[in-house]
Every structure is written in C-alpha cells, then in structure tokens.
Amino acid sequence: MEGIITEEKIAFGKFISAKRKENGLTQAELAQRLYVTESAVSKWERGISYPDITLVTAICSALEISEHELITASDDIHQRQVELQARKYLRLRKGYLWTFNGIYSLTLLTCLICNLVFAHALTWFFIAVTSCMTAFSLTSLPVLVTKKKGLITLGSFFLTLNLLLLTCCIYTSGHWFFVSFTSLAFAFSIAFTPIVLRNIVLPKELCEHKALLSLGADTLLLFLLQTTVCADQNQLYNLLNPVGVLTLYLLILPWAFLIIIRYIKTSALFRTSLCLIVSGLYILTANSMSDVITDHKPFVLSATNLGNWSNCYVNGNVIALITITCFAAALLFACRGMTFAKRHFTKTGTAKTK
C-alpha cells in the first residue's frame, strides 16, 4: 500500500515540498535534520510514501509548522493569525515597558544631576524618586503582574503614593503626613473595599457579611481620620462632642439602610418602604439634631406652615414636603408588597389544595 500513489499522498507531498522550499532547505538538508535518507524525503514529496509517525514532531520543527498543519497538509490560517497577534502583543508590551522605564530612568538621572549641581546635596531628588515609583505602579507594574493584577496594582499604588506624601512631608518639615495617610485610607476604603472583598478568600462565616465588613471599615477609618485631624489641630477635646456625636448621628442612615436591605428577610417592596420611612424621619429631624449636638439647643422641629412661604417657613416647609413624599411613597410600596404577598399566598394555598 505504501507504494500506491493517491491524491492525499500527492497533496501531502506538495505541502512538504512547499514548506521545505519556504524554509530554504534542500531535500538533503531536510533529510539530515530528520536523520533519514534523501530518498525518503523524495518519496514523501512525490506522493509515494508517508513519513513514519515518530518523525511528526521533528518534521514540524524543521519546517516550522504545527502538527495540525502537517496532518491536514494545509496552512492553519487561524492559528497563524493567533500566533502573529501574540507576537505583536509581546513586541508591543516590550516596547511599552522599555519606553516607560526609559522615561523614568532619564527623569531620575536628570533630577539627580540637577539636584547635585544646584543644591550640592540630595534633597528634592527623593521626591522625584517616589514620584516615579508611584507612576511605575500605575503604568508598568500592571503589565508585569500576571496574577491578582488589580489587587497588587491597587496596593502598590496606595503604598507608593503614601511614600511620596511622606517624602514631601519630610522635605517641607511638615507634620501633616498622618492626616494625609488616614484621608487616603478612608478614600480608598470607600472606593475599593467592596472590590477587594470580592476578590479575596474569606472564611465561610464572613462571606455573607461583606457589605457589613465594608461599611464597618469605612466607619472605623472615618473616626480614625477625625482623630488625626483633631490631634493635628490640638483639638482632641472636640473629638467626642460635637465631632464624634455628630458623626455617629450622620452614620445612622447608611447603617439603617444596610441592616434593612441586607438583613431584614422580607420582599424588596417592603424593604424599600422601610428605607423610605427611615429617610423621611431622618430628613425631618436632621437639622434639629444638628442644632442639639453642635449648638446645644433644645430639640425643636423646623417651623412649618404650608400656607406661608416667607423666609421663616421656607426651610421647614421644604423638609415637611420631602418627609410627606417619603411617607407617601413608603405607603405605596407597602400596599404593593401586600398585594404581591396576597397573590403569592393565594397561589400557594390553591396549589396545596390541588
């Protein structure tokens, strides 16, 4: 059967011949690479015989083709496009890194020379170093990292940015670094803690409480920020009252929303109704409570007279209208929730009867 020439063998032979010529090889050179005779290569190309299966890998390496292409005796266009795009990406990635790293190196060298020439010492040069480190964490590091790219980039940016601020603080002989550090920590916590919690492995007991952990971290960092600010201004005596008390009051609304939405087991319509009721009560009492906490005034609701919109009633009227709107919307959502609950109960009872 090996000596019988078929169309498949002819097509295979032509493919081998074409790929050999593309790589600039003679039959003798190809035979030498494969440790076979030149006659064997000639037989393949003339469609007289197939190469031994043990030679497949060696032939693919010598002719720079894939095993799929050798078996099908045709070019795998899709695979070649994928490989071409991969090579282009690697070249682009390499060029990108060389460009940015070159810019950072040139910048640091220039700053080093200028700092030594004009100041005869290394002073503000360290600000340039930490600035380049911060820029590197956002531009080059994400390209270099392969696993947990987002978390590593975020963490390195936070650290290098604080290192830059610390360097600036030392250079200016300031004492504001801890305020800036806690401010950044609080801002990063609000923006990125939910993302971080979603991408890290937590104990099973905590997996159901990520929202609680996120808001808890924000709350703690907010109080830490207030503590550092008060300490920086030598006003620690204001930390508990009015600053701390007012902060606690302002945090009632987000914590109430978290508890209602996340932990009250009822329909979404009833939870919305409860959120609207809490919002209405909060809006109604916000100004009065602020006056009690900050100015130690007695608790009195804002004056209201919907028939009179003079200056003394505008604030109270607006608050009253917003509160009424919240309560009305809460009533509508509650009624809608009761309607759905009644339908569900009726369907469930009918199904059990059947």
C-alpha positions as CSV (number, residue, x, y, z in Angstrom):
1,M,0.0,0.0,0.0
2,E,3.0,2.3,0.7
3,G,3.9,2.5,-3.0
4,I,0.4,3.3,-4.2
5,I,0.1,7.0,-5.2
6,T,-3.1,8.6,-4.1
7,E,-4.4,12.2,-4.2
8,E,-3.9,12.5,-0.4
9,K,-0.3,11.5,-0.7
10,I,0.3,13.9,-3.6
11,A,-1.3,16.7,-1.7
12,F,0.8,15.8,1.3
13,G,4.0,15.7,-0.8
14,K,3.3,19.0,-2.4
15,F,2.8,20.6,1.1
16,I,6.1,19.1,2.4
17,S,7.9,20.3,-0.7
18,A,6.4,23.8,-0.5
19,K,7.3,24.2,3.2
20,R,10.8,22.9,2.7
21,K,11.4,25.5,0.0
22,E,9.9,28.3,2.1
23,N,12.5,27.5,4.8
24,G,15.3,27.4,2.2
25,L,16.1,23.7,2.7
26,T,17.2,21.1,0.1
27,Q,16.0,17.6,0.3
28,A,19.4,16.5,1.5
29,E,19.4,19.2,4.3
30,L,15.9,18.2,5.4
31,A,16.9,14.5,5.5
32,Q,20.0,15.4,7.5
33,R,17.9,17.2,10.1
34,L,15.5,14.3,10.4
35,Y,18.2,11.6,10.3
36,V,16.6,9.9,7.3
37,T,17.8,9.3,3.7
38,E,17.4,11.9,1.0
39,S,15.5,9.2,-0.9
40,A,12.9,9.0,1.9
41,V,12.3,12.8,1.6
42,S,12.0,12.5,-2.1
43,K,9.4,9.7,-1.8
44,W,7.3,11.9,0.6
45,E,7.3,14.8,-1.8
46,R,6.4,12.6,-4.8
47,G,3.5,11.1,-3.0
48,I,4.9,7.6,-2.9
49,S,5.0,7.2,0.9
50,Y,4.2,8.9,4.2
51,P,6.8,9.6,6.9
52,D,6.9,7.5,10.0
53,I,4.6,8.8,12.8
54,T,7.6,9.1,15.1
55,L,9.0,11.8,12.8
56,V,6.0,14.1,13.1
57,T,7.4,16.3,15.8
58,A,10.8,16.6,14.1
59,I,9.3,17.4,10.7
60,C,7.1,20.2,12.3
61,S,10.2,21.7,14.0
62,A,12.2,21.6,10.8
63,L,9.5,23.1,8.6
64,E,8.2,25.5,11.3
65,I,4.6,24.2,11.1
66,S,2.1,22.8,13.6
67,E,1.2,19.2,13.8
68,H,-2.4,20.1,12.7
69,E,-1.0,21.7,9.5
70,L,1.2,18.6,8.8
71,I,-1.7,16.2,9.3
72,T,-4.1,18.2,7.2
73,A,-1.4,19.2,4.7
74,S,-2.7,22.8,4.7
75,D,-1.9,26.1,6.4
76,D,-3.8,26.7,9.6
77,I,-4.7,30.4,8.9
78,H,-6.5,31.0,12.2
79,Q,-3.7,29.6,14.3
80,R,-1.1,31.6,12.4
81,Q,-3.2,34.8,12.9
82,V,-3.3,34.0,16.7
83,E,0.4,33.4,16.8
84,L,1.0,36.6,14.8
85,Q,-1.2,38.6,17.1
86,A,0.6,37.1,20.1
87,R,4.0,38.1,18.7
88,K,2.7,41.6,18.0
89,Y,1.4,41.9,21.6
90,L,4.7,40.7,23.0
91,R,6.6,43.2,20.9
92,L,4.2,46.0,21.9
93,R,4.4,45.0,25.5
94,K,8.2,45.0,25.4
95,G,8.3,48.4,23.6
96,Y,5.8,49.8,26.1
97,L,7.9,48.7,29.1
98,W,11.2,49.9,27.5
99,T,9.6,53.3,26.7
100,F,8.2,54.0,30.2
101,N,11.2,52.6,32.0
102,G,13.5,54.7,29.8
103,I,11.5,57.8,30.6
104,Y,11.7,57.1,34.4
105,S,15.4,56.4,34.2
106,L,16.1,59.6,32.1
107,T,13.9,61.6,34.5
108,L,15.7,60.3,37.6
109,L,19.2,60.8,36.0
110,T,18.3,64.4,35.1
111,C,16.9,65.1,38.6
112,L,19.9,63.6,40.2
113,I,22.3,65.8,38.2
114,C,20.3,69.0,38.7
115,N,19.9,68.4,42.5
116,L,23.6,67.8,42.9
117,V,24.5,70.8,40.7
118,F,22.2,73.4,42.3
119,A,21.9,72.1,45.8
120,H,25.2,70.2,46.2
121,A,23.2,67.5,48.0
122,L,20.4,65.1,47.5
123,T,17.3,66.9,48.8
124,W,14.2,67.1,46.5
125,F,15.6,64.2,44.4
126,F,13.9,61.7,46.7
127,I,10.5,63.4,45.8
128,A,11.4,62.6,42.1
129,V,12.2,59.0,43.1
130,T,8.9,58.4,44.9
131,S,7.0,60.2,42.1
132,C,8.5,57.8,39.6
133,M,7.7,54.9,41.9
134,T,4.0,56.0,42.0
135,A,3.9,56.4,38.3
136,F,5.5,53.0,37.8
137,S,2.9,51.3,40.0
138,L,0.2,52.6,37.6
139,T,1.9,52.2,34.2
140,S,4.5,49.4,34.2
141,L,3.5,47.2,37.2
142,P,0.1,46.2,35.7
143,V,1.9,44.9,32.6
144,L,4.4,42.9,34.6
145,V,2.0,41.3,37.0
146,T,0.1,38.2,35.8
147,K,-1.9,37.1,38.9
148,K,-4.2,39.2,41.0
149,K,-3.2,42.2,38.9
150,G,-5.9,44.5,40.3
151,L,-5.2,43.9,44.0
152,I,-1.4,44.2,43.5
153,T,-1.6,47.3,41.5
154,L,-4.0,48.9,43.9
155,G,-1.9,48.0,46.9
156,S,1.4,49.2,45.3
157,F,-0.3,52.5,44.2
158,F,-1.5,53.1,47.8
159,L,1.9,52.4,49.3
160,T,3.9,54.4,46.8
161,L,1.5,57.4,47.0
162,N,1.8,57.5,50.7
163,L,5.6,57.1,50.4
164,L,5.6,60.2,48.1
165,L,3.5,62.2,50.6
166,L,5.8,61.1,53.4
167,T,8.8,62.3,51.4
168,C,7.1,65.6,50.7
169,C,6.2,66.0,54.4
170,I,9.8,65.4,55.5
171,Y,11.2,67.8,52.8
172,T,8.8,70.6,53.9
173,S,9.4,69.8,57.6
174,G,5.6,69.4,58.0
175,H,3.6,67.3,60.4
176,W,0.6,66.6,58.2
177,F,1.5,63.1,57.0
178,F,-0.8,61.1,59.3
179,V,-3.7,63.3,58.3
180,S,-3.0,62.7,54.6
181,F,-2.5,58.9,55.3
182,T,-5.8,58.5,57.0
183,S,-7.5,60.6,54.4
184,L,-6.2,58.4,51.6
185,A,-7.0,55.2,53.6
186,F,-10.6,56.4,54.1
187,A,-11.0,57.4,50.4
188,F,-9.5,54.1,49.2
189,S,-11.7,52.2,51.6
190,I,-14.9,53.8,50.3
191,A,-13.9,53.3,46.6
192,F,-12.2,49.9,46.7
193,T,-13.0,47.8,49.8
194,P,-16.1,46.2,48.1
195,I,-13.9,45.3,45.1
196,V,-11.1,43.9,47.4
197,L,-13.6,41.8,49.5
198,R,-15.0,40.4,46.3
199,N,-11.5,39.2,45.1
200,I,-10.1,37.7,48.3
201,V,-10.8,34.5,50.1
202,L,-12.7,35.0,53.3
203,P,-13.7,32.4,56.0
204,K,-17.1,30.9,55.3
205,E,-18.6,32.8,58.3
206,L,-17.7,36.1,56.8
207,C,-18.7,35.5,53.2
208,E,-22.3,36.5,53.9
209,H,-21.3,39.8,55.6
210,K,-19.1,41.6,53.0
211,A,-21.3,44.6,53.0
212,L,-21.1,44.8,56.8
213,L,-17.3,44.5,56.7
214,S,-17.0,47.2,54.0
215,L,-19.2,49.7,55.9
216,G,-17.5,48.8,59.2
217,A,-14.1,49.5,57.7
218,D,-15.3,52.9,56.3
219,T,-16.7,53.8,59.7
220,L,-13.6,52.9,61.6
221,L,-11.4,54.8,59.1
222,L,-13.7,57.8,59.3
223,F,-13.3,58.0,63.1
224,L,-9.5,57.5,62.7
225,L,-9.4,60.4,60.2
226,Q,-11.3,62.6,62.6
227,T,-8.9,61.6,65.4
228,T,-5.8,62.5,63.4
229,V,-7.3,65.8,62.3
230,C,-8.3,66.8,65.8
231,A,-4.8,65.8,67.1
232,D,-3.1,67.8,64.3
233,Q,-5.1,70.9,65.4
234,N,-4.7,70.2,69.1
235,Q,-8.5,69.9,69.5
236,L,-8.8,66.4,70.9
237,Y,-11.3,67.8,73.4
238,N,-13.7,68.2,70.5
239,L,-13.4,64.6,69.3
240,L,-16.3,63.2,71.4
241,N,-18.5,66.2,71.4
242,P,-19.5,67.5,69.0
243,V,-17.4,65.8,66.3
244,G,-17.9,62.2,67.3
245,V,-21.5,62.5,68.3
246,L,-22.4,64.3,65.1
247,T,-20.6,61.7,63.0
248,L,-22.5,58.9,64.8
249,Y,-25.8,60.6,64.0
250,L,-24.8,61.1,60.4
251,L,-23.9,57.4,60.1
252,I,-27.4,56.3,61.3
253,L,-28.8,56.5,57.8
254,P,-26.3,54.3,55.9
255,W,-26.2,51.7,58.7
256,A,-30.0,51.6,58.8
257,F,-30.1,51.1,55.0
258,L,-27.5,48.3,55.3
259,I,-29.5,46.5,58.1
260,I,-32.8,46.8,56.3
261,I,-31.6,45.8,52.8
262,R,-29.2,43.1,53.8
263,Y,-30.6,41.5,57.0
264,I,-34.4,42.0,57.1
265,K,-35.9,38.9,55.4
266,T,-38.9,40.3,53.5
267,S,-39.7,41.3,50.0
268,A,-37.9,44.0,48.2
269,L,-41.0,46.2,48.2
270,F,-41.3,46.1,52.0
271,R,-37.6,46.8,52.4
272,T,-38.0,49.8,50.1
273,S,-40.9,51.0,52.2
274,L,-38.8,50.8,55.4
275,C,-35.9,52.6,53.8
276,L,-38.3,55.4,52.7
277,I,-39.8,55.7,56.3
278,V,-36.3,55.9,57.8
279,S,-35.3,58.5,55.2
280,G,-38.4,60.6,56.0
281,L,-37.7,60.5,59.7
282,Y,-34.1,61.3,59.2
283,I,-34.8,64.3,57.0
284,L,-37.4,65.5,59.4
285,T,-35.1,65.6,62.4
286,A,-31.7,66.2,60.8
287,N,-31.5,70.0,61.2
288,S,-32.9,69.9,64.7
289,M,-30.5,67.1,65.8
290,S,-27.5,69.0,64.4
291,D,-28.5,72.1,66.4
292,V,-28.8,70.0,69.5
293,I,-25.3,68.4,69.0
294,T,-23.3,71.4,67.8
295,D,-25.0,74.4,69.5
296,H,-26.6,72.6,72.5
297,K,-30.1,74.0,71.6
298,P,-33.3,72.2,72.7
299,F,-34.7,69.8,70.2
300,V,-37.4,71.7,68.2
301,L,-38.6,70.8,64.7
302,S,-38.3,73.5,62.0
303,A,-41.3,75.8,61.9
304,T,-43.8,74.7,59.2
305,N,-46.7,76.5,57.5
306,L,-47.5,75.3,54.0
307,G,-49.8,78.3,53.5
308,N,-47.0,80.7,54.2
309,W,-43.7,80.5,52.3
310,S,-41.9,83.5,53.9
311,N,-38.3,83.2,54.9
312,C,-39.0,81.8,58.4
313,Y,-41.1,78.9,57.0
314,V,-39.3,78.0,53.7
315,N,-36.8,75.6,55.3
316,G,-39.5,73.8,57.4
317,N,-41.9,73.7,54.5
318,V,-39.4,72.1,52.2
319,I,-38.5,69.5,54.9
320,A,-42.1,68.8,55.5
321,L,-42.9,68.2,51.8
322,I,-39.9,65.9,51.4
323,T,-40.9,63.9,54.5
324,I,-44.6,63.6,53.3
325,T,-43.3,62.5,49.9
326,C,-41.1,59.8,51.5
327,F,-44.0,58.6,53.7
328,A,-46.5,58.5,50.8
329,A,-44.0,56.6,48.6
330,A,-43.4,54.2,51.6
331,L,-47.2,53.6,51.8
332,L,-47.5,52.9,48.1
333,F,-44.6,50.3,48.2
334,A,-46.1,48.7,51.3
335,C,-49.5,48.4,49.6
336,R,-47.9,46.9,46.5
337,G,-45.9,44.5,48.7
338,M,-49.1,43.4,50.4
339,T,-50.8,42.8,47.1
340,F,-48.0,40.6,45.9
341,A,-47.9,38.7,49.2
342,K,-51.6,38.1,49.0
343,R,-51.4,36.8,45.4
344,H,-48.5,34.5,46.4
345,F,-50.4,33.2,49.4
346,T,-53.5,32.5,47.3
347,K,-51.5,30.6,44.6
348,T,-49.7,28.6,47.3
349,G,-52.9,27.7,49.0
350,T,-54.5,26.7,45.7
351,A,-51.6,24.5,44.8
352,K,-51.6,22.7,48.2
353,T,-55.4,22.1,47.8
354,K,-54.9,20.5,44.4
